[in-house]
Amino acid sequence: MQKFALKCFGVGDGFPCIDRNHAAFLYRLGKTSILIDCGEPMDSSYKASGLPYDLIDSIFLSHLHSDHAGGFFMLMQGFWLEGRKKSLPVYLPAYGVKPVRDMLRAALLFESLLPFRLQLLPLRTTRPVLVDKVKVTGFPTSHLERLKARFRKSHPRDFTSYCFLIESGNRRVGHSSDLGKPEDLEPLLREPLDLLVCELAHFPPKDIFSYLKGRPIKHVAFVHLGRNLWQNLAATRRLAASMLPELPHTFARDYDEISF
């Protein structure tokens, strides 16, 4: 039987964490594996997992906040030193392609040094990406809107951040990455989901619990809990249980594996 599972390599929020890694989620969808986000310390976590270095077929970076992309460069060094051979397409917001390429070169990870072909490719809003037979579609969120309002004049650039819909056969998974408001999830919820991986750091939990109530979702994994919610996890669990009594849900920890 083919494996359909999520391994949570990091469920922490953006604050420094002593008990959680930063955002990194490995989806295994039959014969295809994709990594969404690559917070630190993904390199050491991946090594400890014992998984083969040619397993990951593609990486998707939702945005370039360090808690979502800060482990990427060391993971690429690990792939080099461990002898990865398979080509690796990496999809990220268009504004990040050149800076990330420049940083790889600054870190002496030259294209000609790597024993595998590394492709940095721009995400296109609502345009599906095919990874083997898996379809991944990025939808913009409002996560960076406040930064955009504050800094767009002094730092003119794109401020797009993405959530993702993952489709493999008859399975549908929604991955929130970082949101600005619960309504950012709407494109992912137009049809029933087998699994929703949903952050819980950027708005009161009652807002997202209320938004998800009655939705056709088989299971919700809450991740990326804000520090205060994580430190009061028992109270957060009680609130979720009272507001979502009929929606199966978990509060994921680092290295949890969730089948769907």
DAUR-V112442 format. One record per backbone hydrogen bond with DSSP energy under -0.5 kcal/mol. NH is the residue of the N-H (numbers start at 1). CO is the residue of the C=O. If there is no record, write none. Layout:
NH/CO + NH/CO
This chain:
5/28 + 6/258 + 7/26 + 8/6 + 8/256 + 9/7 + 9/24 + 10/24 + 12/21 + 22/40 + 23/67 + 24/10 + 25/36 + 25/37 + 26/7 + 27/25 + 27/34 + 28/5 + 28/26 + 29/27 + 29/32 + 30/3 + 30/28 + 31/29 + 32/29 + 34/27 + 35/58 + 36/25 + 36/34 + 37/35 + 37/60 + 38/68 + 39/23 + 42/39 + 45/41 + 46/42 + 47/43 + 48/44 + 49/45 + 50/46 + 50/47 + 51/46 + 55/52 + 57/33 + 58/33 + 59/89 + 60/35 + 61/91 + 62/60 + 68/65 + 69/65 + 70/66 + 71/38 + 72/69 + 75/71 + 76/72 + 77/73 + 78/74 + 79/75 + 80/76 + 81/77 + 82/78 + 83/80 + 84/79 + 88/117 + 89/57 + 90/119 + 91/59 + 92/121 + 96/93 + 97/93 + 97/94 + 100/96 + 101/97 + 102/98 + 103/99 + 104/100 + 105/101 + 106/102 + 107/103 + 108/105 + 109/104 + 110/108 + 113/110 + 114/110 + 118/116 + 119/88 + 119/117 + 120/118 + 121/90 + 121/119 + 123/92 + 126/138 + 127/124 + 128/126 + 129/136 + 131/129 + 131/134 + 132/130 + 134/131 + 135/167 + 136/129 + 136/134 + 137/165 + 139/163 + 141/161 + 145/142 + 148/144 + 149/145 + 150/146 + 151/147 + 152/148 + 155/151 + 161/141 + 162/62 + 163/139 + 164/175 + 165/137 + 166/164 + 166/173 + 167/135 + 167/165 + 168/171 + 171/168 + 173/166 + 174/195 + 175/164 + 176/197 + 184/181 + 185/182 + 186/183 + 188/185 + 189/185 + 189/186 + 190/187 + 193/216 + 194/172 + 195/172 + 196/219 + 197/174 + 198/196 + 198/221 + 200/223 + 200/224 + 207/204 + 208/204 + 209/205 + 210/206 + 211/207 + 212/208 + 213/209 + 215/212 + 217/215 + 218/193 + 220/248 + 221/196 + 222/220 + 222/250 + 223/198 + 224/11 + 225/11 + 226/200 + 230/226 + 231/227 + 232/228 + 233/230 + 236/232 + 237/233 + 238/234 + 239/235 + 240/236 + 241/237 + 242/238 + 243/239 + 244/240 + 247/244 + 248/246 + 250/220 + 252/222 + 252/250 + 255/8 + 256/253 + 258/6 + 259/257 + 260/4
